[in-house]
Amino acid sequence: VASTACGMTRSQSVVSTLLVSLMMAAGLLFAVVQWRRSLSSSTSFDIFLSHHKGGAGNTARLMKLFLSQGTRARVFYDADNLNSLDLLFEAVRSSRRVVVILSAETAQ
């Protein structure tokens, strides 16, 4: 039985080459699918509005009111949607901009 330069038989070399090729193709396919999925998940919100629980709540509520009435922006306000953390994380992911409103209480 003849062996190749790396010590494998010809059939072993063919099989290992096929396996490596299949693994590389699977990796490339996975990358393309993930890339396409990231392109297809369009933004659900223009602005994700978050605030410190203390003194910034009223400011954030007013900002949401002004943004919702004065622009066509789709605003996600975290205090309006506290039912699910998964929903909050998905809203952050699908927002173009994230605005965090801090107050003097934040630094204390």
Residue pairs with C-beta under 8 A, 6 or more apart in sequence:
1 9
2 9
2 10
3 9
4 10
4 13
6 13
8 16
41 94
42 94
43 94
43 95
43 96
44 74
44 76
44 91
44 94
44 95
45 74
45 75
45 76
45 91
45 94
45 95
45 96
46 73
46 74
46 75
46 95
46 96
46 97
47 67
47 73
47 74
47 75
47 76
47 95
47 96
47 97
47 98
47 99
48 76
48 78
48 91
48 92
48 95
48 97
48 98
48 99
49 60
49 63
49 64
49 67
49 75
49 76
49 77
49 78
49 99
49 101
50 60
50 78
50 98
50 99
50 100
50 101
51 57
51 59
51 60
51 78
51 79
51 100
51 101
51 102
51 103
52 101
52 102
52 103
52 105
52 106
54 103
54 105
54 106
55 103
55 104
55 105
56 101
56 102
56 103
56 105
56 106
57 79
59 101
59 103
60 77
60 79
60 101
61 77
61 79
63 99
63 101
64 75
64 77
64 80
67 73
67 75
68 75
76 91
76 95
78 88
78 91
81 87
81 88
81 91
82 88
92 98
